[in-house]
Structures are given as C-alpha cells and as structure tokens.
Amino acid sequence: MGLNLFKLIRGRWLILGIISFILTLSCSWLWWNYARLQTAKSYPVEAFWVLGGSINREIYVAKLRQQVPHIPILISQGSKEPCILLLFQREKAILDNVWLELCGKNTFGNFYFGVPIMRQWGIHKVKLITSQSHLPRAKLMAEIILNVNGIALELDIVPEKGVPGNREFPLKTFLDVTRMIFWSPLSQIITPQCNKITQLTEVNLNDWYKQGFACEFQGQLKIPKLPKK
C-alpha cells in the first residue's frame, strides 16, 4: 500500500515537473520572440514582397523600385515572367535583386516557401504588397507566420481597377488562417526549399516570344514581335 502510494505521488510530481518545464520553456520563447519582434519593428523596410493575383501589384512595385533601387524584391507566383520583365523595363527600373518565386500555388504556398527566403536574406522588416480584395486573409496569415519568425510586417495596399485574381470567402479565410496557425511553430524547425526561383535578369524574352505568351490587359503592355532573322 505504502509503495503504491509513493509511486503515485512520484508519478504526479514527475508529470507536474514536465508540465512546469514546458510552460517555462514556452514562456521564455514567447518573451524572447516578443523582444526580437519589437527590435525588428525599429528597422527600416529591408525587402518588398509581392503576393501574386493582379498585375497592378507588379506595376506598383516596379514604380516603387525607382525610389529604392537596391532593395531586394520577391514576387510570389505573380504574372508570367516575361510580363514582369517588360513592366520593369517600361518603368526603367533596376532588374538586379528581383526574384520570382514560382513554387507556391496559393497564398499559403507563397508564405510556406517565401518565409524561408526572407530568413535566408536576413530580413528583419518586410513590406508586403497586395490588394484590398486579398484581405483580411493575407494580412492575418502574414502576421501569424512572420511574427512567429521574428519578422516585422508593413502592409501596402495597391488600388485595383478591375477584378483581381484573389476572391475571398469566409470559409477560405478560416481554413487558411487555421492552417497557418498550425504551420507557424513547425516553420521554426522545418525549412521548405523552393526549386523554382528565378532572377528577373535571367528571364529570356526571345525564348518566350518563340513559345508565345499573353499578359493581363491592365498591364497595357505592347509585346514586340520577334525580329526576323
């Protein structure tokens, strides 16, 4: 009887000890991450991140590029590569350090592959560029994943004239935000790598002309014909 009681008490103390350790570790991490995030907010914007869904966002960042010609730009699943290149050329914007992420198939995928890129670049504060029609889903997802990774967020909303590719529904927002809540802690230990990242300077217009391509009407791009040989 006495031995069984001793084992029971010892078992309970062991469980309490494990719970206390986990709580202490969690509180320490939360405090450390909060301090890290507050420090990150004091930094200037170190990168532009464009979420695909409308060519107007790429027009906007191409014009913005003129003001800050050397800041890195990540465009996640935006317009076709030659369309983005033509936009930057039209705006006479510097092409260096502009990267196209082609792995993510949706907004969750953009953050899934994009956050490791931001971490690799050593970014403390990022300007996320999207449209009003992409909210509040994109904003909530960005705040969750970026805050957990200690990256401060600045949101830039691009005006839209037509109907962009993003169409928001409450269920879609709920499912994506829930998925992001579960993924965020895992993103601390798992680093997905995108094998489809292209620099804008590497886009070959001649190859694209040969296979043919079309750009969104709102881009108002004139696609020149391939010169005759």
C-alpha positions in Angstrom: 0.0 0.0 0.0 2.7 2.5 1.0 4.9 1.6 -2.0 2.0 2.1 -4.4 1.2 5.5 -2.8 4.8 6.5 -3.1 4.8 5.6 -6.8 1.6 7.5 -7.4 3.0 10.7 -5.7 6.3 10.4 -7.5 4.4 9.9 -10.8 2.3 13.1 -10.2 5.4 15.1 -9.3 7.1 13.9 -12.5 4.1 15.0 -14.5 4.0 18.4 -12.8 7.7 18.8 -13.4 7.3 18.1 -17.1 4.4 20.5 -17.4 6.3 23.2 -15.5 9.3 22.7 -17.8 7.2 23.0 -20.9 5.4 26.1 -19.6 8.7 27.7 -18.6 10.2 26.9 -22.0 7.1 28.3 -23.8 7.0 31.5 -21.8 10.7 32.0 -22.3 10.4 31.6 -26.1 7.3 33.9 -26.2 9.2 36.6 -24.3 12.3 36.1 -26.5 10.3 36.3 -29.7 8.4 39.3 -28.5 11.6 41.2 -27.8 13.0 40.1 -31.2 9.9 41.3 -32.9 10.0 44.7 -31.2 13.6 45.1 -32.3 12.6 44.2 -35.8 9.9 46.9 -35.9 12.6 49.5 -35.4 14.4 48.5 -38.6 13.6 50.2 -42.0 11.9 48.1 -44.6 14.6 45.7 -46.0 12.6 43.9 -48.7 9.5 44.1 -50.8 7.3 41.0 -51.1 4.6 41.0 -53.7 1.8 38.4 -53.5 0.5 37.4 -56.9 -3.0 37.8 -58.1 -3.0 41.0 -60.0 -0.6 42.7 -62.4 -1.3 46.0 -60.8 0.8 44.9 -57.8 3.8 44.3 -60.1 3.2 47.7 -61.8 3.2 49.3 -58.3 6.5 47.6 -57.2 8.2 48.4 -60.5 7.4 52.1 -59.9 8.4 51.8 -56.3 11.7 50.3 -57.4 12.8 53.7 -58.8 12.8 55.2 -55.2 14.7 52.3 -53.6 16.8 50.8 -56.5 18.8 48.3 -54.4 16.3 46.7 -52.0 15.6 43.0 -52.7 12.2 42.2 -54.2 10.4 38.8 -54.0 7.4 38.3 -56.3 5.4 35.2 -55.3 3.5 33.5 -58.2 2.8 36.7 -59.9 2.3 37.3 -63.6 4.2 35.4 -66.2 8.0 36.1 -66.1 8.2 38.0 -69.4 5.3 40.2 -68.4 7.1 41.2 -65.2 10.3 41.8 -67.1 8.5 44.1 -69.6 6.9 46.0 -66.8 10.2 46.7 -65.1 11.8 47.7 -68.4 9.0 50.1 -69.2 9.5 51.8 -65.8 13.2 51.8 -66.4 13.6 50.1 -63.1 16.8 48.2 -62.0 16.4 44.5 -62.6 19.1 43.3 -60.2 18.0 41.6 -57.0 14.4 40.9 -58.2 13.4 37.4 -57.6 10.4 35.4 -58.9 9.1 32.6 -56.6 7.3 30.0 -58.7 6.6 27.2 -56.2 3.6 28.3 -54.2 0.3 27.6 -55.9 -1.8 29.7 -53.5 -1.4 32.2 -50.7 -0.5 29.6 -48.1 2.1 28.2 -50.5 3.5 31.7 -51.0 4.2 32.1 -47.3 5.3 28.4 -47.0 8.1 29.0 -49.5 8.6 32.7 -49.1 9.3 33.0 -45.4 12.4 30.7 -45.6 13.7 33.1 -48.4 13.2 36.1 -46.1 15.1 34.3 -43.3 17.9 33.4 -45.7 18.1 37.0 -46.7 18.3 38.0 -43.1 15.3 40.3 -43.3 14.0 42.0 -40.1 11.2 44.0 -41.7 9.3 43.4 -44.9 6.8 45.4 -46.9 4.0 43.0 -48.1 2.3 44.3 -51.2 -1.2 43.0 -52.1 -4.7 44.3 -52.8 -7.8 45.1 -50.8 -9.6 42.1 -52.3 -6.9 39.8 -50.7 -7.7 40.9 -47.2 -8.1 40.1 -44.4 -6.8 36.6 -45.2 -3.4 37.6 -46.5 -2.9 40.0 -43.6 -3.8 37.5 -40.9 -1.7 34.8 -42.4 1.3 37.2 -42.8 1.0 38.4 -39.2 1.0 34.9 -37.9 3.9 33.4 -39.8 6.1 36.5 -39.9 5.6 37.3 -36.2 6.5 33.7 -35.2 9.7 34.1 -37.2 10.5 37.5 -35.7 9.9 39.5 -38.9 8.1 42.8 -38.7 5.3 43.4 -41.2 4.4 46.6 -43.1 1.4 46.3 -45.4 1.0 48.1 -48.7 -2.4 48.0 -50.4 -2.5 48.5 -54.1 -5.6 50.1 -55.7 -7.4 47.9 -58.2 -9.5 49.0 -61.2 -10.8 45.6 -62.3 -11.3 42.3 -60.6 -8.0 40.8 -59.4 -7.4 37.1 -59.2 -8.0 36.8 -55.5 -11.6 36.2 -54.4 -12.2 36.0 -50.7 -14.7 33.9 -48.8 -15.1 33.5 -45.0 -14.6 29.7 -45.2 -11.5 30.1 -47.3 -10.1 32.7 -44.8 -10.9 30.4 -41.8 -9.3 27.3 -43.4 -6.1 29.2 -44.5 -5.7 31.0 -41.2 -6.2 27.8 -39.2 -3.6 26.0 -41.4 -1.2 28.8 -40.8 -1.6 28.7 -37.0 -0.6 25.0 -37.1 2.2 25.5 -39.5 3.9 28.5 -37.9 5.5 26.7 -35.0 6.7 24.0 -37.3 8.3 26.6 -39.6 10.9 27.2 -36.8 12.4 23.7 -37.4 11.3 22.9 -41.0 12.7 25.0 -43.8 11.0 24.3 -47.2 13.1 25.0 -50.2 11.7 26.3 -53.5 13.5 24.9 -56.5 11.7 27.3 -58.9 13.3 30.7 -58.0 14.3 32.8 -61.0 16.1 36.1 -61.1 14.4 38.7 -63.3 17.7 39.2 -65.1 17.7 35.6 -66.2 14.3 35.8 -68.0 14.9 35.2 -71.7 12.4 37.2 -73.7 13.4 35.7 -77.0 12.6 32.2 -75.7 9.2 33.5 -74.5 8.5 35.1 -77.8 9.1 31.9 -79.6 6.6 29.9 -77.4 4.2 32.8 -77.1 2.7 34.4 -74.1 0.0 36.9 -73.0 -0.2 39.4 -70.2 -3.1 40.8 -68.2 -4.9 43.6 -70.1 -4.5 46.1 -67.3 -0.7 45.9 -67.7 -1.2 47.6 -71.1 2.0 46.0 -72.4 2.9 46.0 -76.0 4.6 42.7 -76.8 7.0 43.3 -79.6 7.3 40.8 -82.3 10.5 38.6 -82.5 12.9 40.2 -85.0 13.2 38.4 -88.3 16.4 36.5 -88.9 
